[in-house]
Structures are given as structure tokens and as C-alpha cells.
Amino acid sequence: MTVTESAVGGVAVASASPRPAAHAAPLASRAAAELVGTAALVAIVVGSGIQATELTDDVALQLLANSTATVFGLGVLITLLGPVSGAHFNPAVTLAEWWTARRGGTGVSARELAVYVPSQIVGAIAGAVLADAMFGEPLVKWSTHDRSAGHLLLGEVVATAGLVLLIFGLARTDRLRFAPLAVASYIGAAYWFTSSTSFANPAVTIGRTVTDTFAGIAPASAPAFIGMQLIGAVVGLALVAVVFARGRGTTA
């Protein structure tokens, strides 16, 4: 039996299900799971951010509320949808899986990649619109929250590299059963230890451009964020190759 590697957004994920079970669902069902899961994730991030700013003016408490809701929500989404699609919710992780498959490992095919990524992006935008609707905000309003500083971009490289290292490291060591807890915990920690508050997800970044609220990011800042996330994914895969190298005398 093999295991599936996957990830989430703002976030990433790894499913502990065997690959035959995870891929038993039709591709349309898996695409729907990625769309719904990414939408729910963004709705949690944006909605909890709006709620936090309505309840307190203390920025530290706002971030605490936002990160706590994300941790719990992400864990639930991975547990629920992991057996269907692998619960990627994150184009960076889907691309990393595709690259791994090309190199002879397990992962998604080019066809699955072409379906997963658009589903994740559409879901992220829908999730932001839904969150705004629930709180009486304009359904679509471009964010004015500039996040273009260099140290924030470095934070995105670190956040995404750590996420990819975690997910694929769990897969290499046959510990994907811990993914819901491990990935959610990492994202919660990365909210606080990275300067960018750990977007670590191109789809989530795009979704957060259409909401001018606590969790938003200005459209002009998004391309650089996404570029750094993709670089972070490459760094993460390189770290996996070095840290979890398989020698003759070792077992995974």
C-alpha cells in the first residue's frame, strides 16, 4: 500500500489514506472536494479575521483569534476531505506532488494537476466572497492591505518551505496519519513565527485579494507572494531530499 502526499492552504495537508482509496473517487468528486475545501479554508481565515476585528482593537488578540480558528478549521477539513482528494487545497503542494510523481514517486498526474489547481483558485475566491457576505461586507472589494516589504516575502519562502518539508517528510517516514494534527499545528505556529503570517498558498493568496478586511492582501502584492511561495516549495522539496535521503542501510 502506498500513501498519498497532499497539502492545504494557508495551508497544506497530507492524507493518511492509501492511494487506491484516496483516488477511488471520480476526478469530478475530487475536484469538488478541492473546491469546497479551499473555499471553506478561506472562509474560515477571512471570516474569523472579520469577527476578530469587530470584537477587539487589540491586534495581538485579533491574530490569536484568526490563527486559532484556522488551526481548528484546517484540522477538520483535512480529516474530512483527505480520503477524497488528498486535501491539498494548495497549488504549491499539488505542484510539488506532480513533480514528485514525475521523478518516480507517488503523486498527481498532469491531468489531475490541471483540474485541482483551477478548482482551488475558484474555491478560494468563493470562500472570500462567502465570508464577506456573512458579515455584511462588500462581496468583492479589492484589498488595500499592502504586503510588499522584502521581509514579508522572505517569510513566505520560509512558511511554504516548512509546510512542504512537513508534508513530504511525513510521507517519507510513513507518518501521514498524523497530518491533520501536524499540518494544522504548523500553520498555527507559522501565523506567529513568520513575518507574513504564513499565507503559504497561492490559491489562498488570490482569494484574499478580493476582501478588504483583516486577512486581505492588495492585488499588487499578490504576484510576489505567489512567486515566493513557489520558491519555498522548491526549497522544501530540496530539504526533503537532503534530510530524508534513503540509503542502503536505512528504512523509511
Buried (B, 14 or more C-beta within 10 A) or exposed (E): EEBBBBBBBBBBBBBBBBBEEBBEBEBEEBBBBBBBBBBBBBBBBBBBBBBBBEEEEEEEEBBBBBBBBBBBBBBBBBBBBBBBBBBBBBBBBBBBBBBBBEEEBEBBBEEBBEBBBBBBBBBBBBBBBBBBEEBEBEEEBBBEBEBBEEEBBBBBBBBBBBBBBBBBBBBBEEBBBBBBEBBBBBBBBBBEEBBBBBBBBBBBBBBBBBBBBBBBBBBBBBEBBBBBBBBBBBBBBEBBEEEBEEEEEEEE
